[in-house]
Amino acid sequence: MQFHSLPFPYIRISGICLLLLSLLFSTACAADEASSNEREPANWVIDTTPVQKNGQAEVVSYADTLDLATPSVVAVYTASFVRSDRARPGIEDLFRQFGFPVPQNEQREDQETPRERRRSGVGSGVIVSANGYIVTNHHVITDRQGNRVDEIRIQLADGSEYPAEVIGSDAPTDIAVLKIESENALPAITIADSDLLRVGDVVFAIGNPLEVGMTATMGIVSATGRTSLGILGSGGYENFIQTDAAINLGNSGGALVDARGRLIGINTAIFSRSGGNIGIGFAIPVNMAVQVMRNLLEVGSVPRGLLGLRPRNLDRDFAEAFGLDNTQGALVDDVIADSPAERAGVRHGDVIVAVDNRPINSAEQLRLSISQTPPGTEVELTIIRNGERMQIPVVLGSLDGVAASIEVTPAPQSPLLGVHLRAISDDLRQRQGLPDDLTGLFVSNVESNSPHASSLRAGMVINEVNGQTITDTDSLSKALRSGPNRFYIWFENTFTFIVVRIQD
């Protein structure tokens, strides 16, 4: 079995080749990201009441329910501009036409290589605010290499089209927020409370599968709280709703709605051998999506709390060895030196069973719970230590790096957009376990919307660039050049080369 994200560029299908008809886009590009202080607030509608049992007449149609939700679901078309290998028409064509050799003149540095517009993919999105805010998946607005696409267009249910601006995106949760401008109020969907979902609730998946047009499929909630699926990668935060409502290619970013037409999730991935629907689909709970949207709108990023420990799941042998009655909780394998957890008194061997009285059943659930709590917040951990249950208050640090809450030296200005760099101090070397002879710049964080998010990761050390030794940001700036750059990096106790492309 394999997991597949849903827009066309991301699906890998063994033995099957899907030929897609190309759509012509109207000209217009998304505007640069607006600063948060100039941004108008979103005015989404939230309805937290649960779906009640229907004790009256038998339901024979959900047409009224879909009439409420379908106008809020949009198609998302993307394109990128790439350098063309085709020569420009001109004097060279005349030489070729009459059989003469083409003069091999060097191209002037200021002469740009022709660029052509290429279709990247198609997905779906949901209007969550009448003034034009749309939520979709992060992977819908990136290409095969994980780079942000150059053009995004939105097609509404009535057929009208608008260029879209990317307000922000967050790869770890696969959420992106777009904005379109319209003279008229847009049909915003009502948002439900996804924490109230129960297995067996009737749901509808609405989107633009296979570009056949807006489509609704029906099913139930098959499960909730699906984690550790690996859909979003090792750095992702997964808490999926599982459904058997048919989800297919192009549904990514579309709406999963309840029997009252309210948004409960953002369709994201399928579990399939062939790439087609087999009744196992996954959606991001709307509560998580709303939290990410609020952060992207208000601060432009998603701050996440940090404990500073390495948890693991318990199996029966571990539970018995630690004198526990069950396998619920997260076992602390290690506590990072001088981290919030260590300063609060958490020790290796502790079993964390609750955060602020909310039960913790696994290491993944602990990681998710802490990541959704803002840095600087005090949380109460309920732990079991040597068979004794106790509470420990912890003030969370920042996931941007333990150094962010410990070191007072400001981080140097980074020449790599969205990449946070730090000089290697003795304190940083000790806390991160860096070799004594390792030099370079430490990558403390890579923002999800950085153009380098697909090549650089937090924890890397940039040792050389294009053969030049890197000691500080000045040496890095001097070594960088337009186009592909050869980085020699240290990561996870290994030196390796990677390529980082710098746009003109």
C-alpha positions as CSV (number, residue, x, y, z in Angstrom):
1,M,0.0,0.0,0.0
2,Q,1.1,3.6,-0.7
3,F,-0.1,6.9,0.4
4,H,-0.8,9.5,-2.3
5,S,-1.4,13.2,-2.1
6,L,-4.1,14.2,-4.5
7,P,-3.2,16.9,-7.0
8,F,-2.0,15.4,-10.3
9,P,1.7,16.3,-10.1
10,Y,2.1,14.3,-6.9
11,I,0.5,11.0,-7.7
12,R,2.8,8.0,-8.7
13,I,0.8,5.2,-10.3
14,S,2.6,1.9,-11.2
15,G,1.7,0.8,-14.7
16,I,-0.9,3.6,-15.2
17,C,-0.4,6.9,-17.0
18,L,-3.0,9.5,-16.6
19,L,-3.1,11.9,-19.6
20,L,-4.6,15.2,-18.6
21,L,-6.2,17.7,-20.9
22,S,-4.3,21.1,-20.6
23,L,-6.4,24.1,-19.5
24,L,-5.6,27.6,-20.7
25,F,-5.2,30.1,-17.9
26,S,-6.2,33.8,-18.2
27,T,-3.2,36.1,-17.7
28,A,-2.7,37.4,-14.2
29,C,-0.3,36.4,-11.5
30,A,-0.7,36.2,-7.8
31,A,0.5,39.3,-6.0
32,D,3.4,39.2,-3.6
33,E,2.5,38.1,-0.1
34,A,0.8,41.0,1.8
35,S,2.2,42.0,5.1
36,S,0.1,41.0,8.1
37,N,-0.5,44.6,9.3
38,E,-2.1,45.5,5.9
39,R,-4.3,42.4,5.7
40,E,-8.0,42.6,6.2
41,P,-9.3,40.2,8.9
42,A,-11.0,36.9,7.9
43,N,-14.6,36.7,8.9
44,W,-15.3,33.0,8.8
45,V,-18.4,31.5,10.5
46,I,-18.0,28.7,13.1
47,D,-20.8,26.5,14.3
48,T,-19.7,24.3,17.2
49,T,-23.0,22.4,17.9
50,P,-22.9,18.7,17.2
51,V,-24.9,16.8,14.6
52,Q,-28.0,15.5,16.3
53,K,-29.7,12.2,15.7
54,N,-32.5,12.3,13.2
55,G,-35.5,10.9,15.0
56,Q,-38.0,12.2,12.5
57,A,-38.7,11.2,8.9
58,E,-36.3,9.1,6.9
59,V,-33.7,11.1,5.0
60,V,-34.0,10.4,1.3
61,S,-31.9,13.3,-0.1
62,Y,-29.0,15.4,1.0
63,A,-29.5,17.9,-1.8
64,D,-30.2,20.8,0.6
65,T,-27.1,20.0,2.5
66,L,-24.9,20.1,-0.6
67,D,-26.6,23.3,-1.8
68,L,-25.2,24.9,1.4
69,A,-21.6,23.6,0.9
70,T,-20.9,23.2,-2.8
71,P,-20.8,26.9,-3.7
72,S,-17.9,27.4,-1.2
73,V,-15.7,24.8,-2.9
74,V,-13.4,26.0,-5.6
75,A,-11.0,24.5,-8.2
76,V,-7.3,25.6,-7.8
77,Y,-5.2,25.7,-11.0
78,T,-1.4,26.3,-10.8
79,A,1.4,27.0,-13.3
80,S,5.1,27.6,-13.2
81,F,7.4,29.5,-15.5
82,V,10.5,27.5,-16.5
83,R,13.5,28.2,-18.8
84,S,12.9,26.9,-22.3
85,D,15.4,24.9,-24.2
86,R,14.1,26.2,-27.5
87,A,16.1,28.9,-29.1
88,R,14.6,32.3,-29.7
89,P,13.4,33.0,-33.2
90,G,15.7,35.4,-35.1
91,I,18.8,35.5,-37.2
92,E,19.7,32.0,-36.1
93,D,16.5,30.7,-37.8
94,L,17.5,32.3,-41.1
95,F,20.9,30.6,-41.0
96,R,19.3,27.2,-40.4
97,Q,16.6,27.7,-43.0
98,F,19.2,28.2,-45.8
99,G,21.6,25.5,-44.6
100,F,24.4,27.8,-43.2
101,P,26.1,27.0,-39.9
102,V,24.8,29.0,-37.0
103,P,27.3,31.5,-35.5
104,Q,28.4,30.4,-32.1
105,N,28.3,33.7,-30.4
106,E,28.3,33.8,-26.6
107,Q,25.0,34.9,-25.2
108,R,25.2,38.2,-23.3
109,E,24.9,37.9,-19.6
110,D,21.9,40.3,-19.6
111,Q,20.1,38.3,-22.2
112,E,17.5,36.1,-20.4
113,T,16.9,32.5,-21.5
114,P,13.3,32.3,-22.8
115,R,10.8,31.1,-20.2
116,E,7.7,29.3,-20.9
117,R,4.6,28.7,-18.8
118,R,3.9,25.1,-17.8
119,R,0.9,23.7,-16.1
120,S,1.8,22.5,-12.7
121,G,-1.5,20.9,-11.5
122,V,-5.0,21.2,-10.2
123,G,-6.5,20.8,-6.8
124,S,-9.4,22.1,-4.8
125,G,-9.9,24.7,-2.1
126,V,-12.6,26.0,0.3
127,I,-13.8,29.6,0.8
128,V,-13.8,30.2,4.5
129,S,-14.4,33.9,4.5
130,A,-16.8,36.1,2.5
131,N,-13.9,38.6,1.8
132,G,-12.0,36.0,-0.2
133,Y,-9.8,33.8,2.1
134,I,-9.5,30.2,0.8
135,V,-7.9,27.3,2.5
136,T,-6.2,24.5,0.6
137,N,-3.3,22.1,0.9
138,H,0.3,23.3,0.9
139,H,1.2,20.6,-1.7
140,V,-1.5,22.0,-4.1
141,I,0.5,25.2,-4.5
142,T,4.0,23.6,-4.9
143,D,5.5,21.7,-7.9
144,R,7.1,18.3,-8.0
145,Q,10.3,19.6,-6.4
146,G,8.4,21.2,-3.6
147,N,8.9,24.7,-4.9
148,R,6.2,27.4,-4.8
149,V,4.4,27.7,-8.1
150,D,4.4,31.0,-10.0
151,E,0.7,31.3,-10.8
152,I,-2.4,30.3,-9.0
153,R,-5.9,30.8,-10.4
154,I,-9.2,30.0,-8.6
155,Q,-12.4,28.9,-10.4
156,L,-15.6,29.4,-8.4
157,A,-18.6,27.1,-8.7
158,D,-20.3,29.6,-11.0
159,G,-17.3,29.4,-13.5
160,S,-15.8,32.8,-12.7
161,E,-12.0,32.9,-12.3
162,Y,-9.7,35.0,-10.1
163,P,-5.9,35.2,-9.6
164,A,-4.9,34.2,-6.1
165,E,-2.4,35.5,-3.7
166,V,-0.6,33.2,-1.3
167,I,-1.1,34.6,2.2
168,G,1.0,31.8,3.8
169,S,1.5,28.1,3.9
170,D,2.7,25.5,6.4
171,A,4.3,22.3,5.1
172,P,4.3,20.4,8.4
173,T,0.4,20.4,8.5
174,D,0.0,20.7,4.7
175,I,-2.2,23.8,5.0
176,A,-2.1,26.9,2.8
177,V,-4.2,30.1,2.8
178,L,-5.0,32.0,-0.4
179,K,-6.8,35.3,-1.0
180,I,-8.8,36.4,-4.0
181,E,-10.3,39.9,-4.6
182,S,-13.9,40.1,-5.6
183,E,-16.3,43.0,-5.7
184,N,-19.1,40.8,-4.2
185,A,-19.2,38.8,-1.0
186,L,-18.2,35.2,-1.6
187,P,-20.1,32.1,-0.4
188,A,-18.2,31.2,2.7
189,I,-18.7,27.8,4.2
190,T,-19.8,27.4,7.9
191,I,-17.1,25.7,10.0
192,A,-18.0,23.0,12.5
193,D,-16.1,21.6,15.5
194,S,-14.2,18.6,14.3
195,D,-13.5,17.4,17.9
196,L,-17.1,16.4,18.1
197,L,-16.9,13.9,15.2
198,R,-17.8,10.3,15.9
199,V,-17.1,7.2,13.9
200,G,-20.2,6.6,11.8
201,D,-21.1,10.3,11.2
202,V,-22.3,10.8,7.6
203,V,-19.8,13.0,5.6
204,F,-19.4,14.3,2.0
205,A,-16.2,14.9,0.1
206,I,-16.5,17.8,-2.3
207,G,-13.9,18.8,-4.9
208,N,-12.7,18.7,-8.5
209,P,-11.6,15.1,-9.0
210,L,-10.0,14.3,-12.4
211,E,-11.1,17.7,-13.6
212,V,-14.6,16.4,-14.3
213,G,-16.0,19.4,-12.4
214,M,-17.3,20.0,-8.9
215,T,-18.3,16.6,-7.5
216,A,-19.7,15.4,-4.2
217,T,-19.3,11.8,-2.8
218,M,-20.8,10.4,0.3
219,G,-19.5,8.2,3.1
220,I,-19.0,8.0,6.9
221,V,-16.2,8.9,9.3
222,S,-14.3,5.6,9.4
223,A,-11.8,6.7,12.1
224,T,-10.4,9.8,13.8
225,G,-6.9,10.7,15.2
226,R,-4.9,8.8,12.6
227,T,-1.3,9.5,13.2
228,S,2.1,8.1,12.2
229,L,1.0,7.4,8.7
230,G,4.0,9.1,7.1
231,I,1.8,11.1,4.7
232,L,3.4,14.5,5.6
233,G,6.9,13.2,6.1
234,S,9.1,12.9,9.3
235,G,8.5,16.5,10.2
236,G,4.8,16.5,9.7
237,Y,2.0,16.8,12.2
238,E,-0.7,14.2,11.5
239,N,-4.1,13.9,13.1
240,F,-6.2,12.7,10.2
241,I,-9.9,12.0,9.8
242,Q,-10.3,8.8,7.9
243,T,-13.3,8.4,5.6
244,D,-14.7,6.0,2.9
245,A,-16.2,8.9,1.0
246,A,-14.7,8.6,-2.5
247,I,-11.6,10.8,-2.8
248,N,-9.6,10.9,-6.1
249,L,-7.0,12.9,-8.0
250,G,-7.7,16.6,-7.8
251,N,-9.6,16.4,-4.5
252,S,-6.7,17.8,-2.5
253,G,-7.6,20.9,-0.6
254,G,-11.4,20.3,-1.0
255,A,-14.0,20.1,1.6
256,L,-15.1,17.3,3.9
257,V,-18.5,18.3,5.2
258,D,-21.0,16.9,7.7
259,A,-24.7,16.1,7.2
260,R,-25.5,19.8,7.9
261,G,-23.1,21.1,5.2
262,R,-20.5,22.4,7.6
263,L,-16.8,22.1,7.0
264,I,-15.1,19.4,9.2
265,G,-11.9,18.7,7.3
266,I,-9.6,19.4,4.3
267,N,-9.2,16.4,2.0
268,T,-5.5,15.6,1.7
269,A,-4.5,12.0,0.8
270,I,-5.6,8.5,-0.2
271,F,-4.3,5.1,0.6
272,S,-4.1,3.1,-2.6
273,R,-2.1,0.7,-4.7
274,S,-3.2,2.1,-8.0
275,G,-3.8,5.8,-7.2
276,G,-7.6,5.4,-7.4
277,N,-10.1,5.5,-4.6
278,I,-10.4,2.2,-2.6
279,G,-12.4,3.7,0.3
280,I,-9.5,4.9,2.5
281,G,-9.1,8.6,2.4
282,F,-7.7,11.2,4.9
283,A,-8.6,14.8,5.7
284,I,-7.0,17.3,8.0
285,P,-9.5,18.2,10.9
286,V,-10.8,21.7,10.5
287,N,-9.9,22.6,14.0
288,M,-6.2,22.1,13.1
289,A,-6.7,24.0,9.9
290,V,-8.3,26.9,11.6
291,Q,-5.5,27.2,14.1
292,V,-2.9,27.2,11.3
293,M,-5.0,29.8,9.3
294,R,-5.2,32.1,12.3
295,N,-1.4,32.0,12.8
296,L,-0.7,32.5,9.1
297,L,-3.0,35.5,9.0
298,E,-2.0,37.1,12.3
299,V,1.8,36.5,12.5
300,G,2.7,35.1,9.0
301,S,4.0,31.8,10.4
302,V,3.0,29.0,12.8
303,P,4.8,29.2,16.1
304,R,5.1,25.9,17.9
305,G,5.9,24.9,21.5
306,L,8.9,22.9,22.5
307,L,9.5,20.5,25.4
308,G,13.0,19.4,24.6
309,L,12.8,15.7,25.0
310,R,12.7,12.5,22.9
311,P,9.6,10.4,23.5
312,R,8.8,6.9,22.3
313,N,5.7,4.7,22.3
314,L,5.2,2.0,24.8
315,D,4.6,-1.7,23.9
316,R,3.6,-4.4,26.3
317,D,7.2,-5.3,27.2
318,F,8.0,-1.7,28.1
319,A,4.8,-1.3,30.0
320,E,5.6,-4.4,32.1
321,A,9.2,-3.3,32.6
322,F,8.1,0.1,33.9
323,G,5.4,-1.4,36.1
324,L,2.5,0.1,34.1
325,D,-1.0,-1.4,33.6
326,N,-1.3,-0.4,29.9
327,T,0.7,1.0,27.0
328,Q,-0.9,4.5,27.0
329,G,1.5,7.4,27.3
330,A,4.8,8.5,25.9
331,L,8.1,7.2,27.5
332,V,10.8,9.8,27.8
333,D,13.9,8.3,26.2
334,D,16.1,11.4,26.6
335,V,15.9,14.9,27.9
336,I,17.9,17.6,26.0
337,A,20.3,19.5,28.1
338,D,19.2,23.0,29.3
339,S,15.8,22.5,27.6
340,P,12.4,23.5,29.1
341,A,11.8,19.9,30.1
342,E,15.1,19.5,31.9
343,R,14.7,22.9,33.7
344,A,11.3,21.7,34.8
345,G,12.6,18.5,36.2
346,V,11.5,15.9,33.6
347,R,13.8,12.9,33.6
348,H,14.5,10.0,31.2
349,G,12.3,7.1,32.2
350,D,9.3,9.3,33.0
351,V,6.0,8.3,31.2
352,I,3.9,11.3,30.2
353,V,0.2,10.4,30.3
354,A,-1.5,13.8,30.1
355,V,-0.9,17.4,29.1
356,D,-3.2,19.9,31.0
357,N,-5.4,16.9,31.9
358,R,-5.8,15.8,28.3
359,P,-4.8,12.1,28.0
360,I,-1.7,11.3,26.0
361,N,-1.8,7.9,24.4
362,S,1.4,7.9,22.2
363,A,4.6,9.8,21.5
364,E,2.9,11.2,18.3
365,Q,0.0,12.6,20.3
366,L,2.4,14.2,22.7
367,R,4.3,15.8,19.9
368,L,1.1,17.0,18.2
369,S,-0.3,18.5,21.5
370,I,2.9,20.4,22.3
371,S,3.2,21.7,18.7
372,Q,-0.2,23.2,18.9
373,T,0.6,25.2,22.1
374,P,2.3,28.6,21.7
375,P,5.8,29.0,22.9
376,G,6.0,30.6,26.4
377,T,2.8,28.8,27.5
378,E,3.0,26.9,30.8
379,V,1.5,23.4,30.6
380,E,1.1,20.8,33.2
381,L,2.5,17.4,32.5
382,T,1.1,14.4,34.3
383,I,3.8,11.8,34.5
384,I,4.4,8.4,36.1
385,R,7.8,8.0,37.7
386,N,8.7,4.8,39.5
387,G,5.0,4.0,39.7
388,E,4.1,7.3,41.3
389,R,1.8,9.7,39.5
390,M,2.8,13.4,39.7
391,Q,2.3,16.8,38.0
392,I,5.1,18.9,36.6
393,P,4.6,22.4,35.2
394,V,6.7,23.3,32.1
395,V,7.1,26.6,30.3
396,L,7.4,25.7,26.6
397,G,10.2,26.9,24.5
398,S,10.1,27.5,20.7
399,L,10.4,24.8,18.1
400,D,12.5,27.2,16.1
401,G,15.3,25.8,18.2
402,V,16.1,25.5,21.9
403,A,18.7,28.2,21.3
404,A,15.9,30.6,20.6
405,S,14.8,30.6,24.3
406,I,18.3,30.3,25.8
407,E,20.8,32.4,23.8
408,V,20.5,36.1,24.0
409,T,22.8,36.7,21.0
410,P,20.6,37.8,18.0
411,A,20.7,35.5,15.0
412,P,22.6,36.9,12.0
413,Q,20.8,38.1,9.0
414,S,20.5,35.1,6.6
415,P,21.2,35.5,2.9
416,L,19.0,32.4,2.4
417,L,15.3,33.5,2.3
418,G,13.4,31.8,5.1
419,V,16.4,30.0,6.5
420,H,17.4,30.8,10.1
421,L,21.1,30.5,10.7
422,R,23.3,30.5,13.8
423,A,27.0,30.7,14.4
424,I,28.3,27.6,16.2
425,S,29.0,28.6,19.8
426,D,30.4,26.2,22.5
427,D,26.9,26.1,24.1
428,L,25.2,25.2,20.8
429,R,27.9,22.6,20.0
430,Q,27.3,20.9,23.4
431,R,23.5,21.0,23.2
432,Q,23.2,19.8,19.6
433,G,26.0,17.2,19.9
434,L,28.1,18.7,17.2
435,P,31.7,17.4,16.7
436,D,34.4,19.6,18.2
437,D,36.2,20.2,14.9
438,L,32.9,21.0,12.9
439,T,32.8,24.5,11.6
440,G,30.1,26.4,9.6
441,L,26.6,27.8,10.1
442,F,24.0,25.9,12.0
443,V,20.5,25.8,10.4
444,S,18.1,26.4,13.4
445,N,14.9,26.6,11.4
446,V,13.6,26.6,7.8
447,E,10.2,28.3,7.4
448,S,7.6,26.3,5.5
449,N,7.2,28.9,2.8
450,S,11.0,29.2,2.2
451,P,12.1,28.5,-1.4
452,H,14.8,26.3,0.2
453,A,12.4,24.2,2.4
454,S,12.8,21.2,0.1
455,S,16.6,21.1,0.3
456,L,17.6,22.5,3.8
457,R,16.5,21.2,7.2
458,A,16.8,22.3,10.8
459,G,19.9,20.7,12.3
460,M,22.1,20.9,9.3
461,V,25.5,22.6,9.4
462,I,26.6,24.4,6.2
463,N,30.3,23.7,6.0
464,E,31.2,24.7,2.4
465,V,29.4,26.4,-0.5
466,N,30.8,26.0,-4.0
467,G,34.1,24.9,-2.5
468,Q,34.4,27.9,-0.2
469,T,34.6,27.4,3.5
470,I,31.7,28.9,5.4
471,T,32.5,30.6,8.7
472,D,29.7,33.3,8.9
473,T,26.9,34.9,6.9
474,D,29.3,37.2,5.1
475,S,31.3,34.3,3.7
476,L,28.0,32.5,2.8
477,S,26.8,35.6,0.9
478,K,30.0,35.8,-1.0
479,A,30.0,32.1,-2.0
480,L,26.4,32.1,-3.3
481,R,25.6,32.6,-6.9
482,S,22.5,32.5,-9.1
483,G,21.4,29.1,-10.2
484,P,22.5,25.8,-8.6
485,N,24.9,26.0,-5.7
486,R,27.0,23.1,-4.4
487,F,26.5,22.9,-0.6
488,Y,28.7,20.6,1.5
489,I,26.7,20.0,4.7
490,W,26.9,18.0,7.9
491,F,23.7,16.3,9.1
492,E,23.0,13.4,11.4
493,N,26.7,12.6,11.8
494,T,27.4,12.5,8.1
495,F,28.9,14.9,5.5
496,T,27.1,15.1,2.2
497,F,26.6,17.3,-0.9
498,I,23.3,18.9,-1.7
499,V,22.2,21.4,-4.4
500,V,20.5,24.6,-3.4
501,R,19.2,26.8,-6.2
502,I,19.2,30.6,-5.9
503,Q,16.8,32.4,-8.1
504,D,17.8,35.5,-10.0
